[in-house]
């Protein structure tokens, strides 16, 4: 991969994380309260349907279950565990628990991608965690076992989704739109019964609510996940995992600009530490190598970087 392609892929991942960072402002200002799972459902399911109707291409062979697994890990299960953690933990504690995700990606990459464990990303992960601690307030925070377990499950779900997305790269025969659409659909279908059972539908929906749901669907899901999966196809798994730290930084900036929230010196130092960690975790593009052919009849999880038809 050339340096220019690497930089463009990096920009895609950063833009996706920045968009996700805007979710807090949109949720607090435009959406009805106390329905985070419904917001996740209306963010994922319509977006998946739109992308699938756009391309009209069905999965084939083992990509039926691969799309379901990736959509569950990257979207459905991740969203559910994330909001369980948010309900049981203060935001600062939940963010700190989730900051272990790059470390999980590094460990999973050793076993599933056969990548060596490097000291530089480990140091960067420590710096980023310290940055998150400075960025958010965790003073006098109560600890909930359920919340901590849910936060760790959310981090593991996203980490495994990132690594398996590298293990099972997008087949050349299908577009990024199709690849993204089926994952959003799978994640949305998982959230559908849970959201309706636990939260139900709001009694009334205003134009502000519709604008908020529209933003989450078209910008927060369609655009952001197209950018995210493009970055994920082109960047190392560990590099991509660090880009998620851009979200709390962008949430801080959006809160400062849109909601007139106060930006303290401690938060500014934390944001700079996170950005430094993201930069430290990057590594130069690897030389282009020929793709490894898929081994017919073997377990697809344990064959190197399988490719298949979707």
Residue pairs with C-beta under 8 A, 6 or more apart in sequence:
1 9
1 234
1 285
1 286
1 288
2 285
3 284
3 285
5 234
5 285
6 234
6 235
6 284
6 285
9 230
9 231
9 233
9 234
9 235
10 231
10 235
10 239
10 243
10 282
12 227
12 228
12 230
12 231
13 227
13 228
13 231
13 232
13 235
13 240
13 243
14 243
14 246
15 224
15 227
16 224
16 225
16 227
16 228
16 231
16 243
17 228
17 243
17 244
17 245
17 246
17 247
17 250
18 246
18 247
18 250
19 219
19 220
19 223
19 224
19 227
20 220
20 224
20 247
20 250
21 246
21 247
21 248
21 249
21 250
21 251
21 252
21 253
21 254
22 219
22 220
22 250
22 251
22 254
23 216
23 220
23 251
24 251
24 254
24 255
25 251
25 254
25 255
25 258
25 259
26 212
26 215
26 216
26 220
27 36
27 39
27 212
28 259
29 208
29 212
29 258
29 259
30 208
30 209
30 211
30 212
30 215
31 39
31 209
31 212
31 213
31 216
32 202
32 205
32 209
34 199
35 195
35 199
35 202
36 83
36 86
36 199
37 79
37 80
37 83
37 191
37 194
37 195
37 198
37 199
38 195
38 196
38 199
38 200
38 201
38 202
39 212
39 213
39 216
40 79
40 80
40 83
40 191
40 195
41 188
41 191
41 192
41 195
41 196
42 213
42 216
42 217
43 213
43 216
43 217
43 220
43 221
44 75
44 76
44 79
44 184
44 185
44 187
44 188
44 191
44 221
45 184
45 185
45 188
45 189
45 191
45 192
46 188
46 217
47 181
47 184
47 188
47 217
47 218
47 221
47 222
47 225
48 71
48 181
48 182
48 183
48 184
48 185
48 186
48 187
48 188
48 221
49 181
49 185
50 181
50 217
50 222
51 177
51 178
51 180
51 181
51 184
51 222
52 178
52 181
52 182
52 185
54 177
54 181
55 174
55 175
55 177
55 178
55 181
57 174
57 175
57 178
57 310
59 66
59 67
59 182
59 310
60 308
60 309
60 310
61 308
61 309
62 300
62 308
63 171
63 308
63 309
63 310
66 168
66 300
66 308
67 182
67 183
67 186
67 310
68 186
69 164
70 161
70 164
70 165
70 168
70 183
70 186
71 182
71 183
71 184
71 185
71 186
71 187
71 190
72 157
72 186
72 187
72 190
73 157
73 158
73 160
73 161
73 164
74 157
74 158
74 161
74 162
74 165
74 183
74 187
75 183
75 184
75 186
75 187
75 188
75 190
75 225
76 186
76 187
76 188
76 189
76 190
76 191
77 153
77 154
77 157
77 187
77 190
78 154
78 157
78 158
78 161
78 187
79 187
79 191
80 190
80 191
80 194
81 150
81 151
81 153
81 154
81 157
82 94
82 98
82 150
82 151
82 154
84 146
84 147
84 150
85 94
85 97
85 98
85 147
85 148
85 150
85 151
85 154
86 94
87 147
88 144
88 146
88 147
88 150
89 97
89 141
89 143
89 144
89 147
89 148
89 151
90 137
90 138
90 141
90 142
91 136
92 133
92 136
92 137
92 138
92 141
93 138
93 141
93 143
93 147
93 148
93 151
94 147
94 151
95 132
95 135
95 136
95 248
96 129
96 132
96 133
96 136
96 138
97 147
97 148
97 151
97 152
97 155
98 151
98 154
98 155
99 125
99 128
99 129
99 132
99 245
100 125
100 129
100 152
100 155
101 155
101 158
101 159
101 241
101 244
102 121
102 124
102 125
102 128
102 159
102 238
102 241
102 242
102 244
102 245
102 281
103 122
103 125
104 155
104 156
104 159
104 160
105 159
105 162
105 163
105 237
105 238
105 240
105 241
106 117
106 118
106 121
106 122
106 125
106 238
106 241
107 117
108 159
108 160
108 163
109 115
109 163
109 166
109 237
109 238
110 116
110 117
112 163
112 164
112 167
112 301
113 163
113 166
113 167
113 237
113 305
114 304
115 236
115 237
115 238
118 238
120 280
120 281
120 283
121 238
121 242
121 280
121 281
123 280
124 242
124 277
124 278
124 280
124 281
125 242
125 277
125 281
127 273
127 274
127 276
127 277
127 280
128 242
128 245
128 273
128 274
128 277
128 278
128 281
130 270
130 273
131 245
131 269
131 270
131 271
131 272
131 273
131 274
131 276
131 277
132 245
132 248
132 270
132 274
133 270
134 266
134 267
134 269
134 270
134 273
135 248
135 249
135 252
135 267
135 270
135 271
135 274
136 248
136 270
158 244
159 241
162 232
162 237
162 240
162 241
163 237
165 229
165 232
165 233
165 237
166 232
166 236
166 237
166 305
167 301
167 305
167 306
168 300
168 305
168 306
168 308
169 233
169 305
169 306
169 307
170 176
170 179
170 229
170 233
170 310
171 307
171 308
171 309
171 310
172 307
173 309
173 310
174 309
174 310
176 226
176 229
176 230
176 233
177 226
178 310
179 229
179 310
180 222
180 225
180 226
180 229
182 310
183 225
183 229
184 221
184 225
202 209
231 240
231 243
232 240
236 283
236 286
238 281
239 281
239 282
239 283
242 277
242 278
242 281
242 282
243 278
245 274
245 277
245 278
246 274
246 278
248 274
249 271
249 274
249 275
252 261
252 263
252 267
252 271
255 261
256 262
256 263
291 305
291 307
292 304
292 305
294 300
294 303
294 306
294 307
294 308
295 303
300 306
300 308
